[in-house]
Amino acid sequence: MWEHEQLVVRTGRRSGMTTMVALHSTEAGPAVGGCRMKTYARITDAITDVLRLSKAMTLKCAVAGIPHGGAKSVIVVDRELTPELRRAVLLDHADLINEFGGAYQAGPDVGTGPDDMLVLRELTPHAYCLPEEHGGTGSSSGPTARGVLAALKAASRHVFGTDDLTGRKVVISGFGSVGELIAKGLGGADITVSDVDESRRTGEFGWVHPDEAYQVKADVLIPAAVGGVLSPETVRHLDVRLIVGPANNQLTDDGVAGLLEERGIVWVPDHVASAGGVIYTLAREDDGADHETALKRVDGIEATVERMLRARG
Ligand SMILES: NC(=O)c1ccc[n+]([C@@H]2O[C@H](COP(=O)([O-])OP(=O)(O)OC[C@H]3O[C@@H](n4cnc5c(N)ncnc54)[C@H](O)[C@@H]3O)[C@@H](O)[C@H]2O)c1
């Protein structure tokens, strides 16, 4: 069933590249969601991605109690991206954002950052997370990691009877900006990280090849790379008790949640665990909250997860 309000796909007049916006819902308010810049094997893969990600944003806002709907946008990288081409496609994307008249408000996502939001702002007011020196809140990776750690606290109490992870084995798949901050916030845990980018291997933490990250015996698994990592196949090989992480759309389909439950693995849905970034950004940029107040709202994820897990029994 088609559940989205709109999907618009455009070829940019400056760049000749494809950009798209999926507006899942504006029922609760203007739709927010990141702008992903990524290479896809097929254009239909990009469309599938933007549709799923935008729906997840609606859920994320609803669970977090944010008066916004969900959307997402994708810039399809189909050639080498020179600085000139990057700027051209971002300006093309800003034109597309403007077509929604404020119903879609963009932020950074995988492949984009605050500097890209600054380029969007040249043509559209509907872009969050500008660099701090330009009056924005910058990267949301810090609040996102903080939200995951808050979720992990509540989930650890539920699974292990304590939120002290000292000595517990934790595997983080995806050692990017959020994954690294989570690792640094985990105190005395025995941490192993994994990334397709070998240059991320620092020696500070244990290392496992990305193909094996979902088979390692551990207490906690933290998906912090890409979506679609929990499939019927990967779930069969998992040897963990708890999964909580920031990666969006971790399940290949909703049925995988049931498979995890059957195996006795507690999974905190990504739309709950990864909401710290959007909670923080909107608290600061929409509501004018100060840094500490916005972080307190992010910490509220702990109570949300506690309630959710208690309700599950
Ligand atoms: N940054 C945020 O505020 C935020 C908010 C909500 C959700 N998320 C989600 O969290 C995840 C991580 O975000 P980020 O900002 O750290 O992104 P990032 O791009 O900084 O890091 C992702 C890392 O994953 C690695 N990677 C890619 N494919 C991999 C694979 N198959 N196996 C292992 N590693 C792989 C990349 O090399 C990179 O180092 C993404 O899925 C993102 O959508 C991020």
The ligand as a Gaussian input file, in Angstrom:
#p B3LYP/6-31G(d) Opt

LIG

0 1
 N       24.871000      11.331000      12.554000
 C       23.655000      11.395000      13.071000
 O       23.284000      12.361000      13.748000
 C       22.690000      10.263000      12.863000
 C       21.381000      10.411000      13.318000
 C       20.487000       9.331000      13.182000
 C       20.909000       8.167000      12.570000
 N       22.194000       8.079000      12.102000
 C       22.599000       6.845000      11.443000
 O       23.680000       6.271000      12.160000
 C       24.582000       5.607000      11.255000
 C       25.978000       6.168000      11.463000
 O       25.960000       7.569000      11.223000
 P       27.309000       8.414000      11.170000
 O       26.893000       9.828000      11.187000
 O       28.284000       7.901000      12.166000
 O       27.811000       8.042000       9.711000
 P       29.335000       7.995000       9.214000
 O       29.239000       8.043000       7.727000
 O       30.170000       9.001000       9.937000
 O       29.821000       6.556000       9.693000
 C       29.389000       5.371000       9.134000
 C       30.587000       4.442000       9.116000
 O       30.145000       3.164000       8.692000
 C       31.130000       2.624000       7.818000
 N       30.476000       1.603000       7.009000
 C       29.767000       1.744000       5.858000
 N       29.298000       0.566000       5.461000
 C       29.696000      -0.342000       6.377000
 C       29.490000      -1.737000       6.532000
 N       28.787000      -2.440000       5.641000
 N       30.052000      -2.364000       7.602000
 C       30.778000      -1.664000       8.511000
 N       30.993000      -0.340000       8.404000
 C       30.459000       0.318000       7.355000
 C       31.667000       3.805000       7.067000
 O       32.954000       3.540000       6.536000
 C       31.691000       4.873000       8.161000
 O       32.927000       4.913000       8.850000
 C       24.004000       5.840000       9.864000
 O       23.207000       4.737000       9.517000
 C       23.112000       7.066000      10.044000
 O       22.040000       7.084000       9.124000
 C       23.094000       9.085000      12.263000

